[in-house]
């Protein structure tokens, strides 16, 4: 399952950007997001009915505030990509740029908030990634 989930992330991440770039430019981005999330909701309901264990009420009682915060983050994240593509960003430039930005932000948060150690190898890796992004964006 470890490698199946990794492959899902890689393949679906690629499809995410391909499909995001192809959303009609004349549709209101909020309507497009509603359709996207209705589709995702419908898929998850179906998957729960087919493979889920437990009862609806029991499972919903286990949900904490982070599921709601994640929903907000994902919704705004998707909207950000949609608006970026509409404003001229190309997937081959936007995705690497945002990936390194996320890596740097997560690293800073983990060091400052979570008190994780940052080694010299980590710092060198971040510098090399940043140099790579600069080369990709040229």
N, C-alpha and C positions, 0 to 999 in steps of 0.2 A: 504493500500500500504506500510505502514511503516514496517509491519511484513513480508510482501511478499518479500520486498527488503532485509531484514535481512536474511530470509531463503535462498534467492538466493545466498547471499554472503557466508553463511555457507556451503550450499550444493555444490555450484560451486567451492568454495575454496578447499573443500575436493577433488572434481574431478580434479581440477587443479593439485594438487600434485600427485594424482594417475596416471593421464595421463602423467605428466612431467617425472615421474620415469620410465614410460614404453616406452618412445621414443627410437627408435633403436639407439644403441650406435655407430653404424658404419656410421650413416648419419651425414653429416656436420651440425654442430649446426646452422649455418647461413641459410642453405637451410631449415632445419626444422622450424626455426623461420619464414622464408618467407611463407611457407605453412600455418603455424599457423595464421599469420596475414592476409594472403589472405582469409582464411576461415572466420576470424573475420570480415574483410572488406565486404565480400560477404553477411554475415549474417546481418550486419548493413544496407547495401544498401537495402536488401529485407525488413527488418523491417521498414525502412524509407518509402519505397514504400507502404507498407501495412498500417502503422499506423501514419506515419509522417504528420505533419501539416506544411504548408508553401511550398515555392518553393526552389529548390536546391540552386540557386544563392543567394537568400535572406538569407537562413540559413548559407551558407558558409561565407557570409559577416559578420556574427556575431561572427565568430570564432576568438579568440585572441591567443597570443603567448603561452599561457598556455596549449592549446590543443596540440600544437607541442611539447612542453617540456614534457607533460605527455606521449605522444607517445614515446619519447626518453627514458624516465624513465621506462615505461612499457617494452619496448623492451629489455633494458639492464637488468632489473629486471628478466624477464623471462630467458634471457640468463644466468644470474647468477645462477638461480635455476637449469637449464639444466646442466651447467658445474659442479655444486656442486653434483648433483646426479651421474654424470659420474665419479666423483672423490671419490665415496664411501659413501657419506652422505645418511642416511636412512631418509625417510619422517618423521617418528616418533621422530627423533632427530633434524633434520634440521628445521622443521617448528616451533616448540616451541622456539628454540634458536633464529631464525630470528625474530619471533614475539616479544619477549621481547626486542631484540635489537632495533627494530623499535619503540616500545613503549617508550623506554628510549630516543632514538634520537628525536622523535616527542615531547616528554616532554621538552627536553633541548631546541629545536628550539622554541617551544611555549613560554617558559619562557624567553629566551634570545632575540628572534626576535619580538615575538608578545606581550611581556611584560605581559603574563598571570601569575597569582599568583600560587605558588606551596605551598600547605598546608602540615602540618605534616602528615595528613592522606595519601596524595599523596606519600610522601616520604616513609612511612611505606609500602604502597601498592607496590611500585617499589622494595623495599627490599625483601618483601615476594615473589613477582614474580620472582625475580632473584634467590632466594633460591630454589624456585620450579623448575626453569630451571636447576640449578645445580643438583638437585635430579633426574630429567628426564634424564640428560646426563650421569649419572653414570650407 
